[in-house]
Amino acid sequence: MIAALSDIWRAATTASPPPATSLVLAAAAAALLAAVWRPAWGVVRHGVTTVHEASHLLVAALTGRQILGIRLHSDTSGLALSKGRPRGPGMILMSAAGYTGPGVVGLAAAFGVGRGYDVGVLWALVVLALFVLLMIRNWYGLWTILVTLALLGALTWWGTPEIHAFAAHTVALVLLLGAVRAVVELGLSRRGGRGRSSDADALGRLTGLPGGVWVALFVVVTAACLALGAWWLVGPTLAGVADAAANLLPR
């Protein structure tokens, strides 16, 4: 066990060489497809929701609230349960953490992956999934997290460096893109008269600011995370492709 943990730590803290241009572009294309193609989004939305609910509970714990658990549902919705003061800064921060959480986690993942720590990022996601596993309070959520853990664990333990790089780039970009799409869906549902019990409306009741203002703030945060994270992950590759293309042009 000690030897295995030592191997995991060594792999997680060792930077990998920059991946091939084709691998980065393939990961970006796969992430974009997962975020915009409805059938694929219906699957990866579960992962975005998991990070959303985990963000609620992590911030709840940091602000001194008692965390009770997470429920994940087959329609890709979820519920984070905590106990504490019904108003105040802690409740506001916890409520704001949900829709911004996937973007922030995606940005942190992009920071690590952009510096070559592909395995470290994947193991960090395994740890996050283990936290959620301990907090799950329904059978569907338990099944979802067990499958996620099995896939992440197998991928991280037995994958090649190329597979690690592709997976880490793809997951980080899916979280960044998925965070933006989830907020856009929230805004559209509120315009259609639905979603009035959302985090944005809860924040409206807590702060006095309209729910639409909070949706706009979520858009700004998640879009900023996407722009910066995408630049860290894909920007150098695109710059290299542009330079190569420029060198092919007649002078």
ABEGO torsion letter per residue (X at the ends): XAAAAAAAAAAAABBBBBBBAAAAAAAAAAAAAAAABAAAAAAAAAAAAAAAAAAAAAAAAAAGBBBAEBBBBAAGBBBBBBBEBABEAAAAAAAAAAAAAAAAAAAAAAAAAAAGBAAAAAAAAAAAAAAAAAABABAAAAAAAAAAAAAAAAAAAABBAAAAAAAAAAAAAAAAAAAAAAAAAAAAAAAAGBGAABAAAAAAAAAGBBAAAAAAAAAAAAAAAAAAAAAAAAAAAAAAAAAAAAAABBX
